[in-house]
Amino acid sequence: MPHENSLPGGFIAAPVRIGGTVRKPPVSAFVHGLLHHFEQHDWPGAPRYRGADDQGRDTFTFLRGDVPWQPEPTPYVRSPAALTATARLVRRFHDLTAGTALAADQEVVCHNDLSPKNTVYRDAEPVAFIDWDIAAPGRIHDVAHVCWQFLGLGPAVSDPAEAAALVAVIAQAYGGLDQAELVDTILWWQDRCGRGIDSGANAGEPAMIRLWEQGAVQSVRSAYEWTLRHRAVLAHATPWNLAHATPSNGDKIDVDPADDRSPGNAPNHAR
């Protein structure tokens, strides 16, 4: 029997690795179709779906790299360079799903759980996202979730002005978003998440009960209150040091909003 290794960070699904594959409880046919769509377009930013194993678990390809699953992510996750690359990676898969049947009556398909814990890094650069279990049509929801989770927006933030500038970094790198609407969507996520955990725990869902017992509801509510308190500065900040952001490998990146290759200058139908 192949040896199974539990993968860290899987709070609900408890994934295991077997050789070059990851096994976890089945996800929806929609997610299978989405991953197949990415494979058809040779996009390397998501695992490949390889069917079910003899235990009925979904099988996915294992993506080599580092996943910052610890509560406090590695510092490079929040560097302007890494955040720029993250936003562009999100924009890439959004553009791949724009106008497809998968997006239905929405603009694109969202991952809906983007965080450092669901991101694969190589040499401090984000290269892929994992755990697509709750993907669904949308648009701005993904970028708002990136802002909340990658920046850790909440009472632990020591410099709201710097966090606000990094929200602007993400918004500009993604392109075509209203920053005030983005902040409102962060608040929507925080409110929805807190109420969802509370409701799930009251309904007896084991995973939600564990989250509730760990203080997740209070933590999310505190994040909501912090974001609401700093809404004005978050909504109107501008990127800081973006044109000279330096990733951990020392190579500078240049971001030119007038460059036709930048996400902000994508065709209107992909926005």
C-alpha positions as CSV (number, residue, x, y, z in Angstrom):
1,M,0.0,0.0,0.0
2,P,1.4,3.5,-0.9
3,H,2.6,5.5,2.0
4,E,0.4,8.5,2.9
5,N,1.8,11.7,4.3
6,S,-0.6,14.2,6.0
7,L,-0.1,17.7,4.6
8,P,0.0,20.6,7.0
9,G,-2.6,23.4,7.0
10,G,-5.6,21.3,5.9
11,F,-8.1,22.3,8.7
12,I,-11.2,20.9,7.1
13,A,-10.3,18.6,4.2
14,A,-7.2,16.8,5.8
15,P,-5.4,16.2,2.5
16,V,-2.7,13.6,2.2
17,R,0.2,13.2,-0.2
18,I,0.9,9.9,-2.0
19,G,3.9,10.2,-4.3
20,G,3.3,12.9,-6.8
21,T,-0.4,13.2,-5.9
22,V,-2.7,14.8,-3.3
23,R,-5.8,13.0,-2.1
24,K,-8.7,14.7,-0.4
25,P,-12.5,14.3,0.0
26,P,-14.4,14.8,-3.2
27,V,-15.2,18.3,-4.4
28,S,-17.9,19.4,-6.9
29,A,-18.1,18.6,-10.6
30,F,-17.8,22.4,-11.1
31,V,-14.3,22.4,-9.6
32,H,-13.3,19.4,-11.6
33,G,-14.4,21.3,-14.8
34,L,-12.6,24.4,-13.7
35,L,-9.3,22.6,-13.2
36,H,-9.8,20.8,-16.5
37,H,-10.3,24.2,-18.1
38,F,-7.0,25.4,-16.7
39,E,-5.3,22.3,-17.9
40,Q,-6.7,22.8,-21.4
41,H,-5.2,26.3,-21.5
42,D,-1.8,25.0,-20.1
43,W,-2.1,27.4,-17.1
44,P,0.4,26.1,-14.4
45,G,-1.2,27.9,-11.5
46,A,-3.5,25.1,-10.3
47,P,-3.2,21.4,-9.7
48,R,-4.5,18.9,-12.3
49,Y,-7.5,16.8,-11.4
50,R,-6.8,13.1,-12.0
51,G,-10.1,11.4,-11.0
52,A,-11.0,9.4,-7.9
53,D,-8.9,6.8,-6.2
54,D,-10.1,3.4,-4.9
55,Q,-11.3,5.1,-1.6
56,G,-13.4,7.6,-3.4
57,R,-11.0,10.5,-2.7
58,D,-10.3,13.1,-5.4
59,T,-6.8,12.9,-6.8
60,F,-4.8,16.0,-7.7
61,T,-1.2,16.5,-8.9
62,F,1.2,17.7,-6.2
63,L,2.6,21.1,-6.8
64,R,6.3,21.5,-5.7
65,G,7.1,24.6,-3.6
66,D,6.6,26.3,-0.3
67,V,3.1,26.9,1.2
68,P,3.2,29.4,4.2
69,W,0.6,27.6,6.3
70,Q,1.7,28.9,9.6
71,P,-0.5,31.5,11.4
72,E,2.1,34.3,10.8
73,P,3.3,34.0,7.1
74,T,6.9,34.4,6.0
75,P,7.7,38.1,5.6
76,Y,8.2,37.9,1.8
77,V,4.4,37.2,1.4
78,R,3.6,40.8,2.2
79,S,6.4,42.4,0.1
80,P,5.2,44.7,-2.6
81,A,6.8,42.5,-5.2
82,A,5.1,39.3,-4.0
83,L,1.7,41.0,-3.6
84,T,2.1,42.4,-7.2
85,A,2.8,38.9,-8.5
86,T,-0.1,37.5,-6.5
87,A,-2.6,40.0,-7.9
88,R,-1.3,39.3,-11.4
89,L,-1.7,35.5,-10.9
90,V,-5.3,36.1,-9.8
91,R,-5.9,38.3,-12.8
92,R,-4.5,35.6,-15.1
93,F,-7.0,32.9,-14.0
94,H,-9.8,35.4,-13.9
95,D,-9.1,36.3,-17.6
96,L,-9.0,32.6,-18.5
97,T,-12.5,32.1,-17.2
98,A,-14.0,35.4,-18.5
99,G,-16.9,34.8,-20.9
100,T,-17.0,31.1,-20.4
101,A,-19.9,28.9,-19.3
102,L,-18.1,28.4,-16.0
103,A,-18.6,32.1,-15.2
104,A,-22.3,31.8,-15.9
105,D,-23.9,35.3,-15.5
106,Q,-20.9,36.7,-13.6
107,E,-17.7,38.1,-15.0
108,V,-15.2,35.4,-14.1
109,V,-14.7,32.4,-11.7
110,C,-13.3,33.1,-8.2
111,H,-11.3,30.8,-6.1
112,N,-13.0,32.3,-3.0
113,D,-10.4,31.2,-0.4
114,L,-7.2,32.9,-1.5
115,S,-4.7,33.2,1.3
116,P,-1.0,32.5,1.9
117,K,-2.0,29.0,3.1
118,N,-3.5,28.2,-0.3
119,T,-0.6,29.7,-2.3
120,V,2.5,27.8,-3.6
121,Y,5.7,29.9,-3.7
122,R,9.0,29.2,-5.4
123,D,12.0,31.4,-4.7
124,A,9.6,33.8,-2.8
125,E,7.4,34.2,-5.8
126,P,3.7,33.0,-5.9
127,V,3.3,30.5,-8.7
128,A,0.1,28.6,-8.0
129,F,-3.1,28.4,-5.9
130,I,-4.4,25.2,-4.3
131,D,-7.7,24.1,-2.6
132,W,-10.2,25.3,-5.2
133,D,-13.0,23.6,-3.3
134,I,-15.4,26.6,-3.1
135,A,-14.7,28.2,-6.4
136,A,-17.7,30.0,-7.9
137,P,-18.5,32.8,-10.3
138,G,-17.7,36.4,-9.2
139,R,-14.9,38.9,-9.6
140,I,-14.0,41.5,-7.0
141,H,-14.5,38.9,-4.2
142,D,-11.2,37.2,-4.9
143,V,-9.2,40.5,-4.8
144,A,-10.8,41.6,-1.6
145,H,-10.0,38.2,0.0
146,V,-6.4,38.6,-1.1
147,C,-6.3,42.0,0.6
148,W,-7.7,40.7,3.8
149,Q,-5.8,37.5,4.1
150,F,-2.4,38.4,2.6
151,L,-2.2,41.6,4.5
152,G,-3.7,40.3,7.7
153,L,-6.1,43.2,8.0
154,G,-7.2,43.6,11.6
155,P,-6.0,44.7,15.0
156,A,-2.6,43.1,14.6
157,V,-1.7,45.6,11.9
158,S,0.7,48.2,13.4
159,D,0.7,50.7,10.6
160,P,-2.8,51.2,8.9
161,A,-1.3,53.7,6.4
162,E,1.2,51.1,5.2
163,A,-1.5,48.4,5.0
164,A,-3.7,50.8,3.0
165,A,-0.8,51.5,0.6
166,L,-0.4,47.7,0.1
167,V,-4.1,47.4,-0.7
168,A,-3.5,49.9,-3.4
169,V,-0.5,47.9,-4.6
170,I,-2.8,44.8,-5.0
171,A,-5.6,46.9,-6.7
172,Q,-3.3,48.5,-9.2
173,A,-1.5,45.3,-10.0
174,Y,-4.8,43.5,-10.7
175,G,-6.2,46.5,-12.6
176,G,-9.6,47.9,-13.3
177,L,-11.0,47.9,-9.8
178,D,-12.7,50.7,-7.7
179,Q,-10.7,50.8,-4.5
180,A,-13.6,51.9,-2.4
181,E,-15.7,49.0,-3.7
182,L,-12.8,46.7,-2.9
183,V,-12.7,47.8,0.7
184,D,-16.5,47.4,1.0
185,T,-16.1,43.8,-0.3
186,I,-13.4,43.1,2.3
187,L,-16.0,44.2,4.9
188,W,-18.6,41.9,3.2
189,W,-16.2,39.0,3.5
190,Q,-15.4,39.6,7.1
191,D,-19.0,39.9,8.1
192,R,-20.0,36.8,6.0
193,C,-17.2,34.7,7.4
194,G,-18.0,35.5,11.1
195,R,-21.7,34.9,10.6
196,G,-21.0,31.7,8.6
197,I,-18.8,30.2,11.4
198,D,-21.4,31.1,14.0
199,S,-24.2,29.6,12.0
200,G,-22.3,26.5,11.2
201,A,-21.3,25.9,14.8
202,N,-24.9,26.3,15.9
203,A,-25.9,23.8,13.3
204,G,-23.5,21.3,14.7
205,E,-20.9,21.3,11.9
206,P,-17.7,19.8,13.4
207,A,-15.2,22.0,11.5
208,M,-17.2,25.2,12.4
209,I,-17.4,24.1,16.0
210,R,-13.6,23.8,16.1
211,L,-13.2,27.2,14.6
212,W,-15.7,28.7,17.1
213,E,-14.0,27.1,20.0
214,Q,-10.6,28.5,18.8
215,G,-12.1,32.1,18.9
216,A,-12.4,32.5,15.1
217,V,-15.7,34.4,15.3
218,Q,-14.3,37.0,17.7
219,S,-11.1,37.3,15.6
220,V,-13.1,37.9,12.4
221,R,-15.4,40.4,14.1
222,S,-12.4,42.3,15.4
223,A,-10.9,42.3,11.9
224,Y,-14.3,43.7,10.6
225,E,-14.3,46.4,13.2
226,W,-10.7,47.4,12.5
227,T,-11.4,47.5,8.7
228,L,-14.5,49.6,9.2
229,R,-12.6,52.0,11.5
230,H,-9.9,52.5,8.9
231,R,-12.2,52.3,5.8
232,A,-11.4,55.8,4.6
233,V,-7.6,55.4,4.5
234,L,-7.9,51.9,3.0
235,A,-10.2,53.2,0.2
236,H,-8.2,56.2,-0.8
237,A,-4.5,55.2,-0.4
238,T,-2.0,55.1,-3.3
239,P,0.7,52.5,-3.9
240,W,4.0,53.1,-2.1
241,N,7.3,52.2,-3.6
242,L,5.6,50.0,-6.2
243,A,7.8,51.0,-9.1
244,H,11.0,50.0,-7.2
245,A,9.7,47.0,-5.2
246,T,12.4,44.5,-4.6
247,P,11.7,40.8,-4.0
248,S,13.8,38.8,-1.7
249,N,16.1,37.6,-4.5
250,G,17.2,41.2,-5.0
251,D,15.8,41.6,-8.5
252,K,13.9,44.8,-9.0
253,I,10.5,44.8,-10.7
254,D,9.1,47.7,-12.7
255,V,5.4,48.4,-12.9
256,D,4.4,50.8,-15.6
257,P,0.6,51.5,-15.7
258,A,1.0,52.6,-19.3
259,D,2.5,49.3,-20.3
260,D,0.0,47.4,-22.6
261,R,1.1,44.2,-21.0
262,S,-0.1,45.2,-17.5
263,P,-3.4,43.8,-16.2
264,G,-5.0,47.2,-16.0
265,N,-4.8,47.5,-19.7
266,A,-6.6,44.2,-20.5
267,P,-9.5,44.2,-23.0
268,N,-12.7,45.6,-21.6
269,H,-14.5,42.2,-22.0
270,A,-12.1,40.7,-19.4
271,R,-12.8,43.3,-16.7
